[in-house]
Amino acid sequence: MPWSRIISGIVAIALALSATLLGGWYFTIIFAVIIFLGQQEYFNLVRARGIAPAAKTTMAVSQILLVICTLDGSLADAVMPIAGTLICFYLLFQPKFATIADVSASIMGLFYVGYLPSYWVRLRAIDSAVFSNISLGGYWPTTWADFWEKANSASLPQGFTATLLTFLCIWAADIGAYTIGKFFGKTRLSEISPKKTVEGAVFGITSSVAVAIAGAYYLHLPRSPFTGLALGLLIGIASLLGDLTESMLKRDAGVKDSGQLIPGHGGILDRTDSYIFTAPLVYYFVTLLLPLVSR
């Protein structure tokens, strides 16, 4: 593996962990940059198919969405219909008549690379106001013992622990699928991504489940073996579907990578595709399903 890939991977993980720990506007700013760059790559893929999307309008609305998610997550869902209206309004008054593809690609850019990833900000924001102890709504632990002593895990913000556990499950799924697929994979999973194998996918999901069960036990989640199993399956499958979806977009655009921003890894979408569908599912798992299980 090239050193550029290893170094850029280490930097990305360190940045992700730091932003996740801090939360607040620190986390939002990092995700705002990621979404901005990811949408640029998405619209480049779209333009490769001869489509003229409302890129600037969509990207501006996506940034506003992140701000609203940080201020009040309950208002975030109102952004989608309003943003869709603005995008259509913009395209209607262009000198060149907009096509169905132009409108569809713009709305997809908002939903796929703006709205869905914004759930990461919502997920990390759970309990953030309660635990905030530094500027910009951030959090810093008063004692690091809370991280390695199981009895103290409840003193950590739920948004932080849920986000971190989700990251760990995605990383376990990616590493497990890559390792087993590379050395033992024989059955092709899909024509969309020829290098992915059934063996790799199964082991990747299994790895996600193992990490989720361990995390559920450590965090004292209600009925931890079962909630961990459900959460691990949810993350493992959503991670795989996100990867395949981005592969489909690249195949349709006729490119190998979505970009060349990250040395040894390709573009932002190439590295974050596993995270796109995951955040909304985990957010509603934590906010809707866990309270029901706790009764």
Secondary structure, DSSP 8 states (H G I E B T S, - for coil): --HHHHHHHHHHHHHHHHHHHH-HHHHHHHHHHHHHHHHHHHHHHHHTTT----HHHHHHHHHHHHHHHHH-GGGGGGHHHHHHHHHHHHHHTSSS---HHHHHHHHHHHIIIIITTHHHHHHHHTTHHHH--SGGG----S-THHHH-GGGGGGS-HHHHHHHHHHHHHHHHHHHHHHHHHHH--SEEETTEEEEEHHHHHHHHHHHHHHHHHHHHHTT-TTHHHHHHHHHHHHHHHHHHHHHHHHHHHHHHT-SSS-S-BTTTB-HHHHHHHHHTHHHHHHHIIIIIHHHHH-
